[in-house]
Amino acid sequence: MSTTSEEVSDVSPHGTEPTLKRVLGPKLLLLFIVGDILGAGVYAVTGTMAGTVGGLVWLPFLLAFVVATLTAFSYLELVTQYPQAAGAALYTHKAFGIHFVTFLVAFAVVCSGITSASTSANVLAQNLFGGLEVNGWMGMPGQGVITAVALAFMLLLAVINLRGVGESVKFNVVLTVVEMAALCIVIGVGFFVMAQGTGNPGEIFVFNDYQDKGLFLAVTAATSIAFFAMVGFEDSVNMVEETRNPEKIFPRTMLTGLGIAVLLYMLVAVSVVSVLSPTELEGIREAEGAALLEVVHKGSPDFPIDRVFPFLAVFAVANTALINMLMASRLIYGMARQHVLPRPLGKVLRVRRTPWAGIAFSTLLALGLILYVTSDPESNIVANLSGTTAFLLLCVFTVVNVACVVLRRKRDPHRKVFFTSPGPLPLVAALLCAFLAGPWVGRNVIQYQIAGGLMAIGVILWLITWLVNRRTNNHGDRVNP
């Protein structure tokens, strides 16, 4: 019996493994994208950005949005031409056909997602116990208990993920709504203060050079920081095989999600600058998440934000971790189906039709990462990993934008085109991403060291995968059309 675009068969074309179930429509996909972009990033980077550019904190968000949107154009051109779950790895392989390069790109994306999720799980546990302590319900436990809760949370995400993307994304809907409500509280407080005439709206266009960088370097550095809050849109391409009619709904939905995110970010930035004085902006530069907390605490002192906000942060961080693990498991599934990873990692549950092998692999790696990042409680591992995540993804985006240019030249002129990035924008996006990944943006050197270590691990895993592919006759250079 034939199937429509909204139906999928129970088995793959090879008759051995079931395919993924198409359950995502435009509304669920939009909430998935918005929830992934908002995530934990805005809570962590706003204070650092404000301490870099002062009142112009909204400008880096806008510039990061421009770079992200240009890159999204390339992703949309590619995902509508190649609607398969492997994302950046697939595009890289089709453009260059080099197994080693494909694996490094895929490894960078998987590590960025799993590392982010693992770190988010630890932050979630810390915020959970912090909220319990602030409300007087219990004291702060030791690091071992916090780590145990983080590990348990990752296992819970695996169970949700195994039940299917429908249940996972519906859970994401709840978290996204709470997440947006928290940001709307910050925005509402800021505009309330301005309406009362006690705010500092005039500071919105004032540049405060707290670090003596000059306007250009300060805005560039802040834009690189802000980019961490804009990433997430790229995760959605790994859900393409579970999306109904992706060629039509992806372009509009992804661009709408980016627009919603930057609007919320800029309104949050305006609220931060309007409520806090220049001296307070400088003081919160190194305090992750303190900017939004301080805005609501100062702008509405009678509101019990100290008791509520930690739990709102828990929801925000949980949403980030959920979507990152969804992305990682689907990317592993897609790479296995394309013979970039061993084929057993592409195994799918026959009843639930979810990629159980990819979920198990990504969860085990996440558990190991949590144990690693909590082994040295004195280091600022969260900040370093967030910067490393942004750096890795900027490098990946550079490659994807170049791949878009290459594949455009290889495109079959008789093949239907659903979306094309205007003119030379993929090349422009590649240059901008490469620029933001450079050392001139003031990125901490340890972030390059962490990234280098991850890539060294990638080389080792590539060698292992190459040997497995040779033994099982699954050649990594064979990609389905």
N, C-alpha and C positions, 0 to 999 in steps of 0.2 A: 504494500500500500504506500502511496506517495505521502510526503509530509509537506506541510506549509512551512513558511519561514519561522513560525513560532513553535514548531514542533521539532523534536529531534528523535532519532531512533534510539533504541535501547542499547545498541552496540555500535561500535565504530565501523567504518567501511571495511575493515579487515575482518570483522566478525569475531573479534577476540575480546575487546574491552568496551564497556558501555561509554557513551559520550556524556559530556556534562549537560545538565538540564538547563534550558533557557527560561529563566524565571524573572529576569530584570527588565522592567519597562522603563520609560523615561523618568517617572517620579522616583522610583527606588534608585535608579542610576544617579539622578541629580543629588539625592540625599547622600548617597555613597560618596560622590565626589566632594560635595561641600563638607561633609563630616571629615573626610580624609585631609582636606586642605586646612581646615580650621585646627583640628587636632590640638596637640599640646604646644605647638610652636609659638603661637601668639602670646601665651602666658609666660614663656621663657625669654623671648627675644625683645619684647617691647621696652623693658627697662634698659637693657644694654644699648638699644638703638637711641633711646631718649638721652642717655648719657654720652652719646657720640655726636649727635647733631642738634640736641636741644629741641626747640619748638618745631623744627622741620621734620619731626619723626614720621609724619605722614608721607613725606616725599620718597624715602626709601621703599616704603610699601608700594607706592605707585610705580616706581621704577622696576622693582622686583616683579610686579604684576605684568609690566610690559614685556620683560624678558621671558617670563613664564608663558605668556600668551603667544608670543612668537614661536616658542618651542612647542606649545600645544598645537599650533597650526601644522607643524611637521608631524606630530603624533597623529593628528586627525587624518592627514593625507595618507599616512602609512597604515593606520588601523583599518581604514575603509578599503584599502587595497589588499591588505593581508589580515583578515579578521580571525586571527588565531591567538592563543593565550600567552605566547612567549614574549610579547612586547619588544623591548629594546634588543634583546638577544636575537629574536627572529629578524628584525630589520637589519641589524648589523651583519648577520650571516647572509642574508639575501643580497646585501650591497657588496660585501667584500669576500664572502665565501671562505674565510680563514677561521678554522676551528678554534685556534688559540685566542684570537681576538674576540670571537663570539663568547667563549667561556669567560674571559675576563670581564666583559661587559655584563654578562648575566650574573657572575659572581658578585660584582660591585653592587648591582641592584638588589640581589637577594640579601647580601650582608647589610646594606643600608636599611632595608626594611626590618630584618630580624633584629639588628642591633638597636634600632629605634624602638621596636616593640619590647625588647628585653629591658632596656633602660626605662621605658615608660612604665613597665610593670613594677619596677623597683620604686619609682617615683610615686606610683599609685599607692603602694603599700605605705610609704612614708607619709603621704597626705592623709591616708585613712587613719593611721594611728595619731597623726597630728591633730586631726579633727576630733578624735575621741578624747585626746588629752586636753584640748582647749575647752571642750564642753564639760570637763571634769568627770568623764565616765571611766577613765583608766589612765594610768601613767604611760609614758613612752617606753615600749619594750626594747630589748636589746636588738642588735643587728641581725642575729640569727632568726628571731621571730619575724622581723620585717622581710628578710630574704625568703623565709618559708611561705609567707603570704604571697610574695611576688611569684614564686614557683607555682603555687596553687592556682594563682590567677591565670598563668600561661596554660596550665592544664585545662582550666575551665574554658578558655578560648578555643583550645583544640577540640573539646567536646562540642561546643557551639558550631565550630567550623565543620566538624564531621557530620552534623545533622543536615547540613546543606546551606548553600548560599542564600536561599530564601529566608531561612531562619536567622542566618548571620546578618543579612542586610536589614531584616526587620528589627533585630536587636540594635543595629547601627542607627536606625531611624530614631529610636528612643534616645540614644546617647547624643545624636546630632541635635535634636530639639532641645535637650538640656544644655548642651554646649552653646547653642545660639542664644538661649535664654540668659546664660551667664554673661555673655558679651553684651547683650541688650541691656542688662542691669548697669554695666559700666558706662555704656553710651547714654542711658537715661539719666544716670547720676551726673555725668558731665554736662549735659544740656540743661539739667535742672539748676546746676550751679551757675551756668551762664545766664539763665533766665532770671535768677535772683540777683544778678549784677555783682556777684562776689568772685567770679572766675577770672581767668586771664586769657580771654580770646585773642588779645593782641599779640600774644606770644607765638601764635600758630605760624607766623611767617618770619620768626626771628631765629637766626642761626647762632647757636652757642657753641663755640669751638673749645669744648672742655679739654680736649686732648692735643690741642695745637697742631692739628693736621691740615688746616685749611679747608675751604668749602668742598672742593672737588674730592680730595682724598677722604674726608670725613663722610660725605654722602656715599661715595663708592664703598667704603668699609661697612656703613650701615645697610646699604643695599645687599651686600653679600650676606650680612646677618639676617636681613629680612627674607632672603630667598628661602631660608629654612622653613619659614612660616607659609610660603607659597607652594612648596612641593606637596605632592599628593595626587594631583590630577593625573599623573602618569600611571598610577596604580590601576586606574580604571580600565586601561587597555588590556590588562591581564584578566579582566572579567568578560571579555568580548564574546567568548564561547558560551557564556551564560546570560547573554543579553539578547532580547528579541529584536530582530531587524536592526542590527548595530550600524549598518552603513547609513541609515537615515537618521537615527536618533543621536548618535554619538557627537557629531559636530555641534549641534545646537545645545545639547545637554552639558558638554564639557565647558564650552565658552560661557554658558550661563552660570555654571558653578564657580568658575574663576571670577566672574563679575560680582557675584554675591559675596565671595570671600574678601575681595579687595575693598568693596564698599564697607563691609563690617570693620575691616582692619583700619581703614582711614578714619571712620567715625570713632573708633576706639582711640586712635592716635590723637584726634582732636580733643577728646574728653580728657586724656592724660595730660596734655599740655595746658588745657583750660583750668584744670583743678590744681595741678601741682605747680609750685613756684620753680624758677630756674635752679635755685639751690637744691631743691628736693629732686629735680630731674637728674642733676649730677650725682646725687647721693645714692640713687637706686641703680646706677649703671651695672654694678656687679651682683645685684640681688635678683636671682631668677624668680619671675612671677610676682615680685613685690610691687611692680608698677600698678597693675590692675587692682591689687588688694589695697594699695594706698589710695588710689582714686576713690574707691567706694567708701573706704574708712573715713577719709577726710571730707569728701563731698556730701556724705550722708551719715554723720556720726551716730545717729540713733538707730541705724540699720545694723543688725547683728552679723555683719559680714565676717568677723573673725570666727564665728561659730559655723557659718554656712559655707563660706568660700572654699575651705579645704575639700568639702564633699563635691562641690561643683568641679573642682580641679580633678577629683577622682574620676568623674564621668568623662571629662575631656580627655584625660590620659587613657582611660579604658577604650574610648572610641579610636584613638590613634593606634593602640596596640592591636585591636580587633582587625582594623582594615589593613594594617601592615602584615599581619599574619595571613589574612585572606590573600593578599597580593603575593606573598612569598610562596605559599603552597601552590597557587595557580601558576606562578612562573616556573616553579620546579616541575609541575605537571606538564606545562607546555614545552619546556626544554627536553624532558624525557621523550615526549612524543616526536620531537624533532631530532632525536638521537644526539643531542648535545650532552645530556646526562644519561646514565644507564636506564634502559627502558623500564625496569621494575619500578622506578620512581614515578612512572606515569600510571600506576595502578589506580583503578576507580572502584568504589563500592558498587556492587550491582544493584542493591536496593535503594540506597540513598543517592547514588551516582555522584559522589563527591570524591576528590582525589586524596584518598586516605594515606597513600605512601608519601605524597608531598607534604601533607599535614604532619605526619609523624616525623619526617626528616627535619622540617623547619622548627617544630616544637622542641625536638631534642637539641638542636643547635641553639635555640633560644634559652633553654634551661642552662646549657653550658655557659652561655654569655652572661646570664644573670649571676651565676656563681663567680664568674671572672670579674665583673664590674663591681661586685660587692666585696671582693677579697681585700681591697685597699680602701677602707672607708674615709681615709684622710684626703684622697685625691678628688679633684673635681671632674670625675669621669663623665658625668652627664653632659656638662658643657663641652668637653672635648669630643665626645661621641656625636653630639648634635652638629658641631662644626664639621666633623669628619663626614657625617652623613650628607650634609649640604655639599661638601667638596666632591665626594664621590658621585653624587647625582649631577652636579654641574659638569663633571667629566663625561658622564654617560650621555647627558643631553647634548654635549658637543658632538659626540660620535653619532647620535641619532639624527641630529640636524644635517651632518655631512652625509649620512646614509640616505636621507631624504633627497638630497641633491643627486647622488649617484643613481638611486633607483628611479628617479624621474627620467633620467636619460635612458634607462633600460626599459621603460614602460612600453608595453604592447600598445601601439596606436589604436588597435581595434577593441581594446578592453575598456569597459565602461568605467568612467571616473566619477566617484561620488563627491570627493573634496580635494581641492588643490590649494596649497599654501601660496598666497600671492607672490609672483615674481621671485626676487632674490631673497625673500625673508628667511628661508632656511639657512642660507649662508650668513646672513646678518645675525641670526639667533646663535649660530655656532660660534661666531666671533665674540659675542657678548657673554656667552656661557664660559668660554675659555678665559676671557678677561676676568670674570668674577671668581674664577678658580685660582687665579695667580697669586703670588705672594705679596704683591703690591697692595692688596686690600687689607693688609694687617692681620691676616689669619695666623693664629698661634702655630708655631713650628711643630708642636706635638701632634697637631691634627694631620700634618703631612706624614709624620712618623707612624701614626696609627694606620693611615691609609696605605702606606708602604708595607707595613706588616700584613695587612689584610690581603694585599695583592701578592705578597710572597706566599701566603697560605693558598691563594688562588692558583698559583703556579703548581704547587704540590698537588692540589686536587685535580688540576688539569691532567697531570701525568697519570694519576690514578684512573681518571675517567678514560683516558686514551687507552690504557691497558685493558680496562674492562670492555670497552667498545671493540677492541681487537679480539678479545677472547670470545665475546658473544656475537661477533659479526655485525654489530651495530655501529656503522661508521659515522663519525660526527660530522663529516662533510656532506652527508646526504640529507637534504631538506625537502620535505614534500612541497609540491607546487601550490 
